[in-house]
Amino acid sequence: MMNVVGKAIDTLAGMAEENNRVEPVTRFCPDCGRVGSVGDEFKDCCPDGIHARMIPESMAKRCHDLFQIVVQGLKESASVPPGWKLVPVEPTLSMLIAWERAEQSSDRDVYRAILEAAPVPEGGA
């Protein structure tokens, strides 16, 4: 019986030692998923800079991985409504050429020509 108690004490002592071990910490931002430093040129990764926390490195890696899974799921579920099309913020060269070629047409035809010339983003949205 004493042998079992001794082993239990040794086990608990080992666990206490393990819990007292200091694990390196790193910065994790739950708003953008960034792990680690943002570099000297930035104050923070997000505008207000209040959400990042210093957490154990192993936990930061798991949090980052989970963040990526959630973001990927959101990207996959995002859709463009029927009758709509995503276009670049700045027109591409092919869009500008289409505009120029359709300039003598009605405004609606010019608009359609520009939309037809717009590139299709990855994923076919």
PyMOL commands that set and color helices and strands:
alter all, ss='L'
color gray80, all
select helices_A, chain A and resi 2-20+57-77+93-101+107-117
alter helices_A, ss='H'
color red, helices_A
select strands_A, chain A and resi 25-28+53-56
alter strands_A, ss='S'
color yellow, strands_A
deselect
rebuild
show_as cartoon
